[in-house]
Amino acid sequence: MSAPASNAGYDEWLDALADGEGYALACPDGHGSLPPRRVCPECGSATLTEEPLAETGTVETYSVVHVAGPRFADDAPYVNAVADFGPVRLTGVLRGVSPDVDGVDVGDGVAVGVEERATDGEPLVVFRPAGGE
């Protein structure tokens, strides 16, 4: 049996995020991106540095998922959100809120971390209300 597939760069980024040391990649022109990258997707610069990810972000948009795919079946219903963390936007599951239209608003502050999917225990980018609300 072969070893599970690895997402070089992304797996290391998830580990750093789980350890509270999340980062974004930045080029000399200030464009932000997420691993894995070898060049800036905006300007093509091959000079990328790791910059600390902000501790909190802002919900830009979200969707409540009631009918999930097989890998998220045991998580449903859940809120899938995109949050702005300065130079980058992250997509993740918003936990700690009610999965209905009153549970979240655009502009809400969120903290980011890594937790497990309920269905299979795989790591997942997760947001929680900032300040432990």
N, CA, C and O of each residue as an XYZ file, in Angstrom:
532
protein
N       0.841     -1.178      0.000
C       0.000      0.000      0.000
C       0.885      1.240      0.000
O       1.859      1.309      0.750
N       0.561      2.192     -0.816
C       1.378      3.393     -0.918
C       1.010      4.398      0.170
O      -0.070      4.340      0.758
N       1.931      5.313      0.419
C       1.710      6.364      1.414
C       0.658      7.341      0.903
O       0.503      7.508     -0.306
N      -0.066      7.987      1.816
C      -1.059      8.966      1.384
C      -0.399     10.099      0.600
O       0.765     10.431      0.825
N      -1.149     10.673     -0.307
C      -0.632     11.783     -1.103
C      -0.319     12.966     -0.198
O      -1.010     13.206      0.792
N       0.717     13.691     -0.546
C       1.116     14.874      0.209
C       0.950     16.096     -0.670
O       1.204     16.049     -1.873
N       0.530     17.166     -0.075
C       0.441     18.443     -0.770
C       1.613     19.290     -0.309
O       1.476     20.109      0.599
N       2.772     19.091     -0.938
C       3.991     19.775     -0.527
C       3.753     21.275     -0.428
O       3.197     21.887     -1.340
N       4.166     21.844      0.652
C       3.969     23.274      0.883
C       2.687     23.529      1.643
O       2.701     24.225      2.658
N       1.582     22.982      1.176
C       0.296     23.208      1.836
C       0.236     22.477      3.173
O      -0.231     23.039      4.163
N       0.702     21.232      3.213
C       0.692     20.479      4.467
C       1.541     21.177      5.525
O       1.148     21.249      6.689
N       2.702     21.690      5.125
C       3.568     22.404      6.057
C       2.895     23.685      6.535
O       3.021     24.059      7.701
N       2.175     24.362      5.629
C       1.451     25.578      6.002
C       0.354     25.248      7.011
O       0.180     25.974      7.990
N      -0.389     24.158      6.785
C      -1.429     23.742      7.737
C      -0.821     23.439      9.105
O      -1.392     23.811     10.130
N       0.329     22.769      9.130
C       0.996     22.475     10.399
C       1.370     23.767     11.120
O       1.166     23.882     12.329
N       1.914     24.737     10.389
C       2.275     26.022     10.993
C       1.032     26.729     11.526
O       1.056     27.284     12.625
N      -0.048     26.710     10.754
C      -1.304     27.330     11.180
C      -1.822     26.654     12.450
O      -2.275     27.333     13.372
N      -1.759     25.330     12.503
C      -2.209     24.578     13.681
C      -1.375     24.914     14.913
O      -1.880     24.873     16.035
N      -0.102     25.246     14.708
C       0.798     25.593     15.810
C       0.709     27.069     16.191
O       1.476     27.541     17.030
N      -0.231     27.803     15.575
C      -0.375     29.228     15.870
C       0.664     30.096     15.191
O       0.881     31.239     15.592
N       1.309     29.556     14.162
C       2.357     30.283     13.454
C       2.018     30.425     11.975
O       2.885     30.282     11.113
N       0.744     30.710     11.690
C       0.304     30.863     10.309
C       1.044     31.986      9.603
O       1.461     32.962     10.226
N       1.196     31.838      8.315
C       1.912     32.847      7.538
C       1.336     32.939      6.135
O       0.652     32.037      5.652
N       1.635     34.054      5.507
C       1.340     34.258      4.091
C       2.673     34.493      3.399
O       3.658     34.853      4.044
N       2.705     34.293      2.108
C       3.899     34.592      1.325
C       3.760     35.999      0.770
O       2.681     36.392      0.326
N       4.848     36.757      0.794
C       4.823     38.126      0.278
C       5.998     38.338     -0.661
O       7.104     37.862     -0.407
N       5.746     39.060     -1.751
C       6.811     39.419     -2.690
C       7.291     40.833     -2.343
O       6.671     41.496     -1.511
N       8.377     41.309     -2.958
C       8.871     42.652     -2.668
C       7.861     43.765     -2.989
O       7.951     44.858     -2.429
N       6.903     43.496     -3.884
C       5.893     44.505     -4.215
C       4.713     44.484     -3.250
O       3.783     45.276     -3.400
N       4.734     43.582     -2.255
C       3.688     43.544     -1.246
C       2.483     42.696     -1.578
O       1.494     42.722     -0.845
N       2.538     41.941     -2.668
C       1.430     41.042     -2.991
C       1.473     39.840     -2.056
O       2.547     39.319     -1.754
N       0.310     39.404     -1.601
C       0.236     38.255     -0.714
C      -0.302     37.037     -1.432
O      -1.116     37.157     -2.348
N       0.148     35.867     -1.020
C      -0.362     34.607     -1.557
C      -0.168     33.531     -0.496
O       0.472     33.756      0.530
N      -0.729     32.366     -0.763
C      -0.615     31.242      0.160
C       0.195     30.126     -0.471
O       0.191     29.971     -1.692
N       0.896     29.338      0.355
C       1.650     28.211     -0.178
C       0.724     27.179     -0.807
O      -0.465     27.165     -0.487
N       1.211     26.329     -1.675
C       2.574     26.336     -2.195
C       2.712     27.293     -3.378
O       1.862     27.305     -4.268
N       3.740     28.066     -3.391
C       4.036     29.000     -4.489
C       5.543     29.077     -4.680
O       6.307     29.010     -3.716
N       5.955     29.217     -5.910
C       7.371     29.470     -6.208
C       7.568     30.878     -6.727
O       8.662     31.438     -6.656
N       6.474     31.450     -7.259
C       6.513     32.827     -7.750
C       5.231     33.529     -7.326
O       4.215     32.885     -7.062
N       5.288     34.846     -7.264
C       4.110     35.643     -6.942
C       3.102     35.524     -8.084
O       3.466     35.730     -9.242
N       1.835     35.195     -7.783
C       0.842     35.073     -8.850
C       0.445     36.412     -9.469
O      -0.172     36.443    -10.533
N       0.797     37.522     -8.808
C       0.453     38.848     -9.334
C       1.528     39.401    -10.264
O       1.221     39.889    -11.352
N       2.802     39.325     -9.833
C       3.861     39.986    -10.604
C       4.940     39.036    -11.122
O       5.783     39.436    -11.925
N       4.918     37.778    -10.667
C       5.896     36.810    -11.149
C       7.220     36.813    -10.408
O       8.132     36.076    -10.785
N       7.352     37.622     -9.361
C       8.599     37.651     -8.608
C       8.864     36.292     -7.974
O       7.958     35.660     -7.430
N      10.118     35.851     -8.053
C      10.506     34.589     -7.426
C      11.018     34.812     -6.004
O      11.399     33.860     -5.323
N      11.026     36.062     -5.557
C      11.462     36.388     -4.206
C      10.246     36.449     -3.296
O       9.527     37.447     -3.266
N      10.027     35.370     -2.557
C       8.889     35.293     -1.646
C       9.395     35.079     -0.224
O      10.274     34.252      0.018
N       8.832     35.833      0.707
C       9.180     35.679      2.112
C       7.931     35.302      2.901
O       6.811     35.634      2.514
N       8.142     34.608      4.005
C       7.033     34.253      4.885
C       6.776     35.410      5.836
O       7.672     35.840      6.562
N       5.542     35.913      5.826
C       5.137     36.997      6.715
C       4.060     36.466      7.652
O       3.182     35.726      7.208
N       4.101     36.822      8.942
C       3.094     36.318      9.878
C       1.682     36.673      9.427
O       1.422     37.784      8.963
N       0.787     35.722      9.570
C      -0.623     35.933      9.257
C      -1.253     36.697     10.416
O      -0.956     36.421     11.578
N      -2.117     37.651     10.103
C      -2.816     38.395     11.149
C      -3.570     37.421     12.054
O      -4.040     36.381     11.594
N      -3.684     37.761     13.340
C      -4.376     36.878     14.282
C      -5.869     36.819     14.026
O      -6.504     35.799     14.294
N      -6.440     37.902     13.508
C      -7.871     37.914     13.205
C      -8.099     38.422     11.792
O      -7.309     39.192     11.245
N      -9.202     37.967     11.223
C      -9.613     38.391      9.889
C     -11.066     38.816      9.923
O     -11.702     38.828     10.977
N     -11.583     39.165      8.752
C     -12.951     39.651      8.623
C     -13.699     38.814      7.601
O     -13.202     38.581      6.499
N     -14.900     38.359      7.965
C     -15.718     37.581      7.036
C     -16.089     38.459      5.846
O     -16.686     39.522      6.015
N     -15.734     38.011      4.645
C     -16.059     38.729      3.411
C     -17.342     38.196      2.782
O     -18.140     38.961      2.241
N     -17.533     36.889      2.857
C     -18.736     36.245      2.335
C     -18.862     34.873      2.984
O     -17.900     34.347      3.543
N     -20.049     34.308      2.905
C     -20.260     32.992      3.503
C     -21.444     32.308      2.838
O     -22.243     32.940      2.146
N     -21.538     31.009      3.064
C     -22.650     30.211      2.556
C     -22.943     29.113      3.572
O     -22.022     28.487      4.097
N     -24.214     28.882      3.849
C     -24.600     27.797      4.745
C     -24.830     26.550      3.895
O     -25.631     26.562      2.960
N     -24.124     25.483      4.228
C     -24.208     24.229      3.483
C     -25.086     23.252      4.261
O     -24.758     22.856      5.379
N     -26.198     22.874      3.653
C     -27.105     21.907      4.278
C     -26.941     20.512      3.685
O     -27.111     19.516      4.389
N     -26.615     20.431      2.401
C     -26.412     19.151      1.725
C     -24.941     19.110      1.313
O     -24.536     19.729      0.329
N     -24.159     18.373      2.083
C     -22.713     18.359      1.888
C     -22.272     17.170      1.052
O     -22.978     16.169      0.938
N     -21.088     17.307      0.473
C     -20.464     16.191     -0.228
C     -20.048     15.127      0.782
O     -20.074     15.376      1.987
N     -19.666     13.949      0.305
C     -19.341     12.832      1.198
C     -18.273     13.146      2.250
O     -18.381     12.674      3.382
N     -17.253     13.924      1.908
C     -16.174     14.207      2.857
C     -16.610     15.133      3.990
O     -15.913     15.239      4.999
N     -17.754     15.808      3.837
C     -18.249     16.731      4.853
C     -19.629     16.336      5.371
O     -20.282     17.131      6.047
N     -20.083     15.115      5.062
C     -21.446     14.692      5.390
C     -21.775     14.849      6.872
O     -22.868     15.304      7.210
N     -20.857     14.483      7.760
C     -21.129     14.552      9.194
C     -20.965     15.960      9.763
O     -21.297     16.196     10.924
N     -20.460     16.892      8.966
C     -20.303     18.277      9.415
C     -21.563     19.103      9.161
O     -21.775     20.118      9.824
N     -22.396     18.687      8.217
C     -23.559     19.482      7.801
C     -24.620     19.520      8.900
O     -24.780     18.548      9.637
N     -25.344     20.631      9.015
C     -25.123     21.871      8.276
C     -23.937     22.643      8.858
O     -23.656     22.568     10.054
N     -23.253     23.379      7.994
C     -22.114     24.177      8.436
C     -22.027     25.444      7.601
O     -22.647     25.561      6.544
N     -21.240     26.390      8.104
C     -21.031     27.658      7.411
C     -19.661     27.618      6.756
O     -18.651     27.449      7.440
N     -19.617     27.770      5.443
C     -18.370     27.896      4.705
C     -18.152     29.389      4.508
O     -19.058     30.087      4.053
N     -16.963     29.892      4.842
C     -16.731     31.336      4.785
C     -15.409     31.661      4.106
O     -14.485     30.849      4.075
N     -15.346     32.870      3.565
C     -14.107     33.450      3.057
C     -13.809     34.636      3.960
O     -14.652     35.514      4.142
N     -12.597     34.660      4.530
C     -12.221     35.736      5.441
C     -10.964     36.433      4.946
O     -10.038     35.794      4.446
N     -10.946     37.742      5.093
C      -9.823     38.578      4.679
C      -8.837     38.694      5.838
O      -9.198     39.131      6.931
N      -7.592     38.300      5.588
C      -6.526     38.395      6.575
C      -5.423     39.319      6.067
O      -4.241     38.985      6.156
N      -5.806     40.473      5.537
C      -4.828     41.439      5.042
C      -4.431     41.138      3.619
O      -5.220     41.342      2.697
N      -3.208     40.651      3.426
C      -2.766     40.412      2.053
C      -3.374     39.169      1.406
O      -3.243     38.977      0.197
N      -4.040     38.319      2.201
C      -4.617     37.084      1.660
C      -6.029     36.867      2.189
O      -6.414     37.401      3.229
N      -6.782     36.075      1.449
C      -8.099     35.618      1.889
C      -8.039     34.111      2.046
O      -7.449     33.407      1.226
N      -8.660     33.627      3.113
C      -8.699     32.200      3.389
C     -10.128     31.701      3.302
O     -11.069     32.432      3.614
N     -10.291     30.466      2.881
C     -11.590     29.803      2.876
C     -11.559     28.731      3.950
O     -10.592     27.978      4.059
N     -12.619     28.664      4.743
C     -12.680     27.664      5.793
C     -14.091     27.485      6.302
O     -15.022     28.147      5.843
N     -14.240     26.589      7.250
C     -15.524     26.345      7.895
C     -15.585     27.211      9.146
O     -14.660     27.219      9.958
N     -16.688     27.940      9.289
C     -16.887     28.797     10.454
C     -17.627     28.000     11.520
O     -18.788     27.632     11.341
N     -16.948     27.740     12.625
C     -17.542     26.993     13.736
C     -17.771     27.943     14.906
O     -17.194     29.029     14.968
N     -18.621     27.511     15.829
C     -18.905     28.340     16.994
C     -20.018     29.334     16.753
O     -20.239     30.229     17.569
N     -20.729     29.187     15.630
C     -21.892     30.018     15.312
C     -23.020     29.096     14.870
O     -22.789     27.957     14.464
N     -24.231     29.603     14.957
C     -25.378     28.838     14.478
C     -25.353     28.808     12.956
O     -25.191     29.855     12.329
N     -25.511     27.624     12.341
C     -25.481     27.558     10.872
C     -26.805     27.991     10.254
O     -27.463     27.214      9.562
N     -27.185     29.226     10.508
C     -28.378     29.791      9.873
C     -28.081     31.239      9.500
O     -26.988     31.740      9.764
N     -29.031     31.894      8.902
C     -28.788     33.244      8.391
C     -28.497     34.247      9.496
O     -27.930     35.304      9.218
N     -28.866     33.951     10.746
C     -28.605     34.877     11.842
C     -27.311     34.564     12.585
O     -26.942     35.296     13.503
N     -26.620     33.498     12.211
C     -25.428     33.075     12.934
C     -24.158     33.800     12.556
O     -23.180     33.761     13.304
N     -24.149     34.459     11.413
C     -22.937     35.118     10.927
C     -23.319     36.303     10.055
O     -24.367     36.301      9.409
N     -22.458     37.316     10.041
C     -22.652     38.479      9.175
C     -21.346     38.815      8.475
O     -20.266     38.586      9.019
N     -21.445     39.353      7.278
C     -20.271     39.896      6.599
C     -19.715     40.999      7.495
O     -20.466     41.834      7.998
N     -18.411     41.001      7.691
C     -17.770     41.975      8.560
C     -17.441     41.443      9.943
O     -16.707     42.090     10.689
N     -17.970     40.274     10.304
C     -17.653     39.677     11.603
C     -16.165     39.348     11.683
O     -15.563     38.928     10.694
N     -15.580     39.537     12.851
C     -14.188     39.180     13.078
C     -14.055     37.702     13.397
O     -14.871     37.139     14.127
N     -13.022     37.076     12.847
C     -12.782     35.653     13.081
C     -11.303     35.384     13.332
O     -10.428     36.095     12.839
N     -11.053     34.340     14.109
C      -9.705     33.813     14.293
C      -9.610     32.538     13.470
O     -10.618     31.872     13.231
N      -8.409     32.198     13.037
C      -8.227     31.026     12.179
C      -7.405     29.965     12.902
O      -6.521     30.278     13.699
N      -7.714     28.717     12.610
C      -6.970     27.602     13.164
C      -7.192     26.368     12.317
O      -7.746     26.446     11.220
N      -6.764     25.247     12.822
C      -6.932     23.974     12.128
C      -7.613     23.008     13.090
O      -7.172     22.829     14.225
N      -8.687     22.389     12.622
C      -9.398     21.372     13.383
C      -9.653     20.199     12.446
O      -9.216     20.212     11.295
N     -10.355     19.191     12.934
C     -10.625     18.004     12.125
C     -12.029     18.028     11.555
O     -12.968     18.510     12.188
N     -12.154     17.493     10.334
C     -13.487     17.269      9.778
C     -14.156     16.185     10.598
O     -13.510     15.214     10.992
N     -15.452     16.342     10.860
C     -16.193     15.345     11.639
C     -16.281     14.016     10.899
O     -16.273     12.957     11.527
N     -16.364     14.060      9.586
C     -16.583     12.848      8.802
C     -15.384     11.911      8.802
O     -15.539     10.705      8.994
N     -14.179     12.459      8.585
C     -13.018     11.575      8.432
C     -11.790     11.974      9.244
O     -10.754     11.314      9.150
N     -11.882     13.037     10.038
C     -10.764     13.430     10.881
C      -9.629     14.130     10.171
O      -8.604     14.414     10.791
N      -9.778     14.418      8.884
C      -8.732     15.119      8.136
C      -8.654     16.575      8.593
O      -9.663     17.134      9.023
N      -7.464     17.207      8.507
C      -7.332     18.604      8.930
C      -8.133     19.545      8.037
O      -8.317     19.308      6.843
N      -8.600     20.615      8.661
C      -9.505     21.546      8.004
C      -9.230     22.948      8.525
O      -9.087     23.138      9.733
N      -9.152     23.935      7.632
C      -9.041     25.332      8.050
C     -10.377     25.734      8.657
O     -11.429     25.602      8.031
N     -10.311     26.233      9.902
C     -11.524     26.571     10.639
C     -11.424     27.992     11.173
O     -10.376     28.421     11.657
N     -12.532     28.708     11.075
C     -12.652     30.026     11.693
C     -13.535     29.891     12.921
O     -14.438     29.055     12.969
N     -13.262     30.721     13.906
C     -14.122     30.851     15.085
C     -14.279     32.342     15.349
O     -13.394     33.129     15.012
N     -15.408     32.740     15.953
C     -15.588     34.164     16.239
C     -14.394     34.712     17.021
O     -13.925     34.084     17.970
N     -13.907     35.886     16.617
C     -12.774     36.518     17.294
C     -13.183     36.889     18.714
O     -14.316     37.309     18.951
N     -12.278     36.735     19.638
C     -12.565     37.076     21.017
C     -13.334     36.010     21.756
O     -13.799     36.246     22.871
N     -13.481     34.824     21.154
C     -14.156     33.718     21.816
C     -15.636     33.920     22.017
O     -16.224     33.363     22.944
N     -16.251     34.722     21.147
C     -17.685     34.991     21.266
C     -18.490     33.731     21.146
O     -19.718     33.774     21.223
